[in-house]
Amino acid sequence: MAPAHPLRPLAVGNWKMHGLKAALVEAKRVCDSLRTASFAVGVEAMICPPATLIDALAREARDTRLLVGGQDCHAKAWGAHTGDIAAEMLKDAGASAVIVGHSERRSGHGERDGDVKAKAAAAHRAGLLAIVCIGETEGERRAGRALEVVGRQLAGSLPDSIDAGDTAVAYEPVWAIGTGMTATAEAIAEVHGFLRQALLDAFGRAGESVRILYGGSVKPDNVSGLMAVANVNGALIGGASLKSEDFLAIIAAMAPRG
């Protein structure tokens, strides 16, 4: 089931553990384009840089349409958690969103659905958009368990109450992240349609307006096809977001036509 009204596309660039201060020149080029009122009208664009660059990027993006996000947060607002970052700290540094539950956190740091749920709730507490990531592995897809896995992750990772202003869902098939492989349009449509119905069943009308992003080797040459799939309301972009030329091409391709 598709939303009754088109949702504003959201392009989120996840820089992961890339970027020293010199990389801000790429973000500045994005900001410069987004200062142009006629560029990619109707698209929300965001970069989630390493935490060390959030403050500087937020200052660069001031008075532009570029949003800034974090890549992870702790579930608690403060405490003896060496090396962690609270959602409130991200907000204070200039972020308006945070990615939680990315597969690289789930696999590399042992995060479970309950951990992701607590982090998403922390994002809400701090006034941030929680971008909640879910996705199956190649083995799970081959075993015919893709919908089972993403359904379980969705149910276990979302707070008990959500709305379009505080939550987005990012479907990233693990086997497509950074591999150059992209799921077929049919596979994406099946999963995104399943997720939309699950959101409606769990949250009623609020589930109709939560944006569902696709992630997994999103590039300038495939984003138009991805955005044409029902219930794809944006993209979570990895490597292509590190180059301003590629990221801007993706943002432009996501602009509503007509």
Contacts in CASP RR format, 6 or more apart in sequence:
PFRMAT RR
TARGET T0000
AUTHOR 0000-0000-0000
METHOD contacts of the structure
MODEL  1
MAPAHPLRPLAVGNWKMHGLKAALVEAKRVCDSLRTASFAVGVEAMICPP
ATLIDALAREARDTRLLVGGQDCHAKAWGAHTGDIAAEMLKDAGASAVIV
GHSERRSGHGERDGDVKAKAAAAHRAGLLAIVCIGETEGERRAGRALEVV
GRQLAGSLPDSIDAGDTAVAYEPVWAIGTGMTATAEAIAEVHGFLRQALL
DAFGRAGESVRILYGGSVKPDNVSGLMAVANVNGALIGGASLKSEDFLAI
IAAMAPRG
1 193 0 8 1.000
1 196 0 8 1.000
1 197 0 8 1.000
1 200 0 8 1.000
1 231 0 8 1.000
2 196 0 8 1.000
2 230 0 8 1.000
2 231 0 8 1.000
3 196 0 8 1.000
3 208 0 8 1.000
3 209 0 8 1.000
3 231 0 8 1.000
4 208 0 8 1.000
6 256 0 8 1.000
7 164 0 8 1.000
7 209 0 8 1.000
7 211 0 8 1.000
7 233 0 8 1.000
8 42 0 8 1.000
8 43 0 8 1.000
8 44 0 8 1.000
8 211 0 8 1.000
8 233 0 8 1.000
9 42 0 8 1.000
9 43 0 8 1.000
9 44 0 8 1.000
9 211 0 8 1.000
9 227 0 8 1.000
9 233 0 8 1.000
9 234 0 8 1.000
9 254 0 8 1.000
9 255 0 8 1.000
9 256 0 8 1.000
10 43 0 8 1.000
10 44 0 8 1.000
10 45 0 8 1.000
10 46 0 8 1.000
10 168 0 8 1.000
10 211 0 8 1.000
10 213 0 8 1.000
10 233 0 8 1.000
10 234 0 8 1.000
10 235 0 8 1.000
11 43 0 8 1.000
11 44 0 8 1.000
11 45 0 8 1.000
11 46 0 8 1.000
11 234 0 8 1.000
11 235 0 8 1.000
11 237 0 8 1.000
11 247 0 8 1.000
11 250 0 8 1.000
11 251 0 8 1.000
11 254 0 8 1.000
12 46 0 8 1.000
12 47 0 8 1.000
12 48 0 8 1.000
12 97 0 8 1.000
12 99 0 8 1.000
12 131 0 8 1.000
12 170 0 8 1.000
12 213 0 8 1.000
12 234 0 8 1.000
12 235 0 8 1.000
12 236 0 8 1.000
12 237 0 8 1.000
12 241 0 8 1.000
13 46 0 8 1.000
13 47 0 8 1.000
13 48 0 8 1.000
13 236 0 8 1.000
13 237 0 8 1.000
13 238 0 8 1.000
13 241 0 8 1.000
13 247 0 8 1.000
14 48 0 8 1.000
14 71 0 8 1.000
14 99 0 8 1.000
14 102 0 8 1.000
14 236 0 8 1.000
14 237 0 8 1.000
14 238 0 8 1.000
14 241 0 8 1.000
15 23 0 8 1.000
15 47 0 8 1.000
15 48 0 8 1.000
15 49 0 8 1.000
15 50 0 8 1.000
15 53 0 8 1.000
15 71 0 8 1.000
15 238 0 8 1.000
15 241 0 8 1.000
15 242 0 8 1.000
16 50 0 8 1.000
16 71 0 8 1.000
16 104 0 8 1.000
16 238 0 8 1.000
16 239 0 8 1.000
17 50 0 8 1.000
18 50 0 8 1.000
18 239 0 8 1.000
18 242 0 8 1.000
19 49 0 8 1.000
19 50 0 8 1.000
19 53 0 8 1.000
19 242 0 8 1.000
21 53 0 8 1.000
21 56 0 8 1.000
23 49 0 8 1.000
23 53 0 8 1.000
23 242 0 8 1.000
24 53 0 8 1.000
24 56 0 8 1.000
24 57 0 8 1.000
24 60 0 8 1.000
26 242 0 8 1.000
26 243 0 8 1.000
26 244 0 8 1.000
26 247 0 8 1.000
27 47 0 8 1.000
27 49 0 8 1.000
27 57 0 8 1.000
27 60 0 8 1.000
27 61 0 8 1.000
27 66 0 8 1.000
27 244 0 8 1.000
28 60 0 8 1.000
29 244 0 8 1.000
29 245 0 8 1.000
29 248 0 8 1.000
30 45 0 8 1.000
30 47 0 8 1.000
30 66 0 8 1.000
30 244 0 8 1.000
30 247 0 8 1.000
30 248 0 8 1.000
30 251 0 8 1.000
31 60 0 8 1.000
31 61 0 8 1.000
31 64 0 8 1.000
31 66 0 8 1.000
33 39 0 8 1.000
33 40 0 8 1.000
33 248 0 8 1.000
33 251 0 8 1.000
34 40 0 8 1.000
34 45 0 8 1.000
34 64 0 8 1.000
34 65 0 8 1.000
34 66 0 8 1.000
35 63 0 8 1.000
35 64 0 8 1.000
35 65 0 8 1.000
39 251 0 8 1.000
39 252 0 8 1.000
40 251 0 8 1.000
40 252 0 8 1.000
40 254 0 8 1.000
40 255 0 8 1.000
41 255 0 8 1.000
41 256 0 8 1.000
42 255 0 8 1.000
42 256 0 8 1.000
43 251 0 8 1.000
43 254 0 8 1.000
43 255 0 8 1.000
43 256 0 8 1.000
44 65 0 8 1.000
44 67 0 8 1.000
45 65 0 8 1.000
45 66 0 8 1.000
45 67 0 8 1.000
45 247 0 8 1.000
45 251 0 8 1.000
46 66 0 8 1.000
46 67 0 8 1.000
46 68 0 8 1.000
46 69 0 8 1.000
46 96 0 8 1.000
46 97 0 8 1.000
47 57 0 8 1.000
47 66 0 8 1.000
47 67 0 8 1.000
47 68 0 8 1.000
47 69 0 8 1.000
47 241 0 8 1.000
47 247 0 8 1.000
48 68 0 8 1.000
48 69 0 8 1.000
48 70 0 8 1.000
48 71 0 8 1.000
48 97 0 8 1.000
48 98 0 8 1.000
48 99 0 8 1.000
49 57 0 8 1.000
49 68 0 8 1.000
49 69 0 8 1.000
49 70 0 8 1.000
50 71 0 8 1.000
51 70 0 8 1.000
51 71 0 8 1.000
51 85 0 8 1.000
51 90 0 8 1.000
51 93 0 8 1.000
54 68 0 8 1.000
54 69 0 8 1.000
54 70 0 8 1.000
54 90 0 8 1.000
54 93 0 8 1.000
54 94 0 8 1.000
54 95 0 8 1.000
55 93 0 8 1.000
55 94 0 8 1.000
57 68 0 8 1.000
58 68 0 8 1.000
58 93 0 8 1.000
58 94 0 8 1.000
58 95 0 8 1.000
61 67 0 8 1.000
61 68 0 8 1.000
67 96 0 8 1.000
67 97 0 8 1.000
68 94 0 8 1.000
68 95 0 8 1.000
68 96 0 8 1.000
68 97 0 8 1.000
69 90 0 8 1.000
69 95 0 8 1.000
69 96 0 8 1.000
69 97 0 8 1.000
69 98 0 8 1.000
69 99 0 8 1.000
69 128 0 8 1.000
70 90 0 8 1.000
70 95 0 8 1.000
70 97 0 8 1.000
70 98 0 8 1.000
70 99 0 8 1.000
71 98 0 8 1.000
71 99 0 8 1.000
71 102 0 8 1.000
72 85 0 8 1.000
72 98 0 8 1.000
72 99 0 8 1.000
72 100 0 8 1.000
72 101 0 8 1.000
72 102 0 8 1.000
72 105 0 8 1.000
72 119 0 8 1.000
73 84 0 8 1.000
73 85 0 8 1.000
73 86 0 8 1.000
73 87 0 8 1.000
73 89 0 8 1.000
73 90 0 8 1.000
73 98 0 8 1.000
73 100 0 8 1.000
73 119 0 8 1.000
73 122 0 8 1.000
73 123 0 8 1.000
73 126 0 8 1.000
73 128 0 8 1.000
74 81 0 8 1.000
74 84 0 8 1.000
74 85 0 8 1.000
74 86 0 8 1.000
74 87 0 8 1.000
74 119 0 8 1.000
74 122 0 8 1.000
75 115 0 8 1.000
75 118 0 8 1.000
75 119 0 8 1.000
75 121 0 8 1.000
75 122 0 8 1.000
76 86 0 8 1.000
76 122 0 8 1.000
77 86 0 8 1.000
77 87 0 8 1.000
77 88 0 8 1.000
77 122 0 8 1.000
77 125 0 8 1.000
77 126 0 8 1.000
78 86 0 8 1.000
78 88 0 8 1.000
86 122 0 8 1.000
86 126 0 8 1.000
87 98 0 8 1.000
87 119 0 8 1.000
87 122 0 8 1.000
87 123 0 8 1.000
87 125 0 8 1.000
87 126 0 8 1.000
87 127 0 8 1.000
87 128 0 8 1.000
88 125 0 8 1.000
88 126 0 8 1.000
90 98 0 8 1.000
90 126 0 8 1.000
90 128 0 8 1.000
91 126 0 8 1.000
91 127 0 8 1.000
91 128 0 8 1.000
95 128 0 8 1.000
96 128 0 8 1.000
96 129 0 8 1.000
97 123 0 8 1.000
97 128 0 8 1.000
97 129 0 8 1.000
97 130 0 8 1.000
97 131 0 8 1.000
98 119 0 8 1.000
98 123 0 8 1.000
98 128 0 8 1.000
98 129 0 8 1.000
98 130 0 8 1.000
98 131 0 8 1.000
99 131 0 8 1.000
99 133 0 8 1.000
99 170 0 8 1.000
99 236 0 8 1.000
100 116 0 8 1.000
100 119 0 8 1.000
100 120 0 8 1.000
100 123 0 8 1.000
100 130 0 8 1.000
100 131 0 8 1.000
100 132 0 8 1.000
100 133 0 8 1.000
100 157 0 8 1.000
101 111 0 8 1.000
101 115 0 8 1.000
101 116 0 8 1.000
101 119 0 8 1.000
101 132 0 8 1.000
101 133 0 8 1.000
101 134 0 8 1.000
101 157 0 8 1.000
102 133 0 8 1.000
102 172 0 8 1.000
103 133 0 8 1.000
103 135 0 8 1.000
103 172 0 8 1.000
103 174 0 8 1.000
103 177 0 8 1.000
104 177 0 8 1.000
105 111 0 8 1.000
106 112 0 8 1.000
106 116 0 8 1.000
107 174 0 8 1.000
113 152 0 8 1.000
113 153 0 8 1.000
113 155 0 8 1.000
113 156 0 8 1.000
113 157 0 8 1.000
114 156 0 8 1.000
114 157 0 8 1.000
116 132 0 8 1.000
116 133 0 8 1.000
116 153 0 8 1.000
116 156 0 8 1.000
116 157 0 8 1.000
117 156 0 8 1.000
117 157 0 8 1.000
117 158 0 8 1.000
117 159 0 8 1.000
119 130 0 8 1.000
120 130 0 8 1.000
120 132 0 8 1.000
120 157 0 8 1.000
120 158 0 8 1.000
120 159 0 8 1.000
120 167 0 8 1.000
121 159 0 8 1.000
123 129 0 8 1.000
123 130 0 8 1.000
123 166 0 8 1.000
124 130 0 8 1.000
124 159 0 8 1.000
124 162 0 8 1.000
124 166 0 8 1.000
124 167 0 8 1.000
127 166 0 8 1.000
128 166 0 8 1.000
129 165 0 8 1.000
129 166 0 8 1.000
129 167 0 8 1.000
129 168 0 8 1.000
130 159 0 8 1.000
130 166 0 8 1.000
130 167 0 8 1.000
130 168 0 8 1.000
131 168 0 8 1.000
131 169 0 8 1.000
131 170 0 8 1.000
131 213 0 8 1.000
131 236 0 8 1.000
132 154 0 8 1.000
132 157 0 8 1.000
132 158 0 8 1.000
132 167 0 8 1.000
132 168 0 8 1.000
132 169 0 8 1.000
132 170 0 8 1.000
133 170 0 8 1.000
133 172 0 8 1.000
133 236 0 8 1.000
134 150 0 8 1.000
134 151 0 8 1.000
134 153 0 8 1.000
134 154 0 8 1.000
134 157 0 8 1.000
134 169 0 8 1.000
134 170 0 8 1.000
134 171 0 8 1.000
134 172 0 8 1.000
134 195 0 8 1.000
135 146 0 8 1.000
135 149 0 8 1.000
135 150 0 8 1.000
135 153 0 8 1.000
135 171 0 8 1.000
135 172 0 8 1.000
135 173 0 8 1.000
135 174 0 8 1.000
136 145 0 8 1.000
136 146 0 8 1.000
136 149 0 8 1.000
136 150 0 8 1.000
136 173 0 8 1.000
136 174 0 8 1.000
136 175 0 8 1.000
137 149 0 8 1.000
137 174 0 8 1.000
137 175 0 8 1.000
138 174 0 8 1.000
138 175 0 8 1.000
139 175 0 8 1.000
140 146 0 8 1.000
140 149 0 8 1.000
141 173 0 8 1.000
141 175 0 8 1.000
146 173 0 8 1.000
146 187 0 8 1.000
146 191 0 8 1.000
147 190 0 8 1.000
147 191 0 8 1.000
147 194 0 8 1.000
150 171 0 8 1.000
150 191 0 8 1.000
150 194 0 8 1.000
150 195 0 8 1.000
151 194 0 8 1.000
151 195 0 8 1.000
151 198 0 8 1.000
154 169 0 8 1.000
154 195 0 8 1.000
154 198 0 8 1.000
154 199 0 8 1.000
155 198 0 8 1.000
155 202 0 8 1.000
158 167 0 8 1.000
158 169 0 8 1.000
158 202 0 8 1.000
159 167 0 8 1.000
161 203 0 8 1.000
162 203 0 8 1.000
162 206 0 8 1.000
162 207 0 8 1.000
162 210 0 8 1.000
163 203 0 8 1.000
163 206 0 8 1.000
163 209 0 8 1.000
163 210 0 8 1.000
164 206 0 8 1.000
164 207 0 8 1.000
164 209 0 8 1.000
164 210 0 8 1.000
164 211 0 8 1.000
167 210 0 8 1.000
168 210 0 8 1.000
168 211 0 8 1.000
168 212 0 8 1.000
168 213 0 8 1.000
168 233 0 8 1.000
169 195 0 8 1.000
169 199 0 8 1.000
169 210 0 8 1.000
169 211 0 8 1.000
169 212 0 8 1.000
169 213 0 8 1.000
170 212 0 8 1.000
170 213 0 8 1.000
170 214 0 8 1.000
170 215 0 8 1.000
170 236 0 8 1.000
171 188 0 8 1.000
171 191 0 8 1.000
171 192 0 8 1.000
171 195 0 8 1.000
171 212 0 8 1.000
171 213 0 8 1.000
171 214 0 8 1.000
171 215 0 8 1.000
172 214 0 8 1.000
172 215 0 8 1.000
172 216 0 8 1.000
172 236 0 8 1.000
173 183 0 8 1.000
173 187 0 8 1.000
173 191 0 8 1.000
173 215 0 8 1.000
173 216 0 8 1.000
175 181 0 8 1.000
176 182 0 8 1.000
176 183 0 8 1.000
176 215 0 8 1.000
176 216 0 8 1.000
176 217 0 8 1.000
177 215 0 8 1.000
177 216 0 8 1.000
177 217 0 8 1.000
178 216 0 8 1.000
178 217 0 8 1.000
178 238 0 8 1.000
178 239 0 8 1.000
179 216 0 8 1.000
179 217 0 8 1.000
180 216 0 8 1.000
180 217 0 8 1.000
181 216 0 8 1.000
181 217 0 8 1.000
182 216 0 8 1.000
182 217 0 8 1.000
182 218 0 8 1.000
182 222 0 8 1.000
182 226 0 8 1.000
183 191 0 8 1.000
183 214 0 8 1.000
183 216 0 8 1.000
185 225 0 8 1.000
185 226 0 8 1.000
185 228 0 8 1.000
185 229 0 8 1.000
188 214 0 8 1.000
188 226 0 8 1.000
188 229 0 8 1.000
188 232 0 8 1.000
189 229 0 8 1.000
189 230 0 8 1.000
189 231 0 8 1.000
192 212 0 8 1.000
192 214 0 8 1.000
192 229 0 8 1.000
192 230 0 8 1.000
192 231 0 8 1.000
192 232 0 8 1.000
193 230 0 8 1.000
193 231 0 8 1.000
195 212 0 8 1.000
195 231 0 8 1.000
196 207 0 8 1.000
196 208 0 8 1.000
196 212 0 8 1.000
196 231 0 8 1.000
199 206 0 8 1.000
199 207 0 8 1.000
199 208 0 8 1.000
199 210 0 8 1.000
199 212 0 8 1.000
200 207 0 8 1.000
200 208 0 8 1.000
203 210 0 8 1.000
211 233 0 8 1.000
211 234 0 8 1.000
212 231 0 8 1.000
212 232 0 8 1.000
212 233 0 8 1.000
212 234 0 8 1.000
213 232 0 8 1.000
213 233 0 8 1.000
213 234 0 8 1.000
213 235 0 8 1.000
213 236 0 8 1.000
214 226 0 8 1.000
214 229 0 8 1.000
214 232 0 8 1.000
214 234 0 8 1.000
214 235 0 8 1.000
214 236 0 8 1.000
215 235 0 8 1.000
215 236 0 8 1.000
215 237 0 8 1.000
215 238 0 8 1.000
216 236 0 8 1.000
216 238 0 8 1.000
218 226 0 8 1.000
218 235 0 8 1.000
218 236 0 8 1.000
218 237 0 8 1.000
218 238 0 8 1.000
218 240 0 8 1.000
218 250 0 8 1.000
219 240 0 8 1.000
219 246 0 8 1.000
219 250 0 8 1.000
220 240 0 8 1.000
220 246 0 8 1.000
220 249 0 8 1.000
220 250 0 8 1.000
220 253 0 8 1.000
223 235 0 8 1.000
223 250 0 8 1.000
223 253 0 8 1.000
223 254 0 8 1.000
224 253 0 8 1.000
226 232 0 8 1.000
226 235 0 8 1.000
227 234 0 8 1.000
227 235 0 8 1.000
227 253 0 8 1.000
227 254 0 8 1.000
234 254 0 8 1.000
235 250 0 8 1.000
235 254 0 8 1.000
237 247 0 8 1.000
237 250 0 8 1.000
239 246 0 8 1.000
240 246 0 8 1.000
240 247 0 8 1.000
240 250 0 8 1.000
241 247 0 8 1.000
241 250 0 8 1.000
END
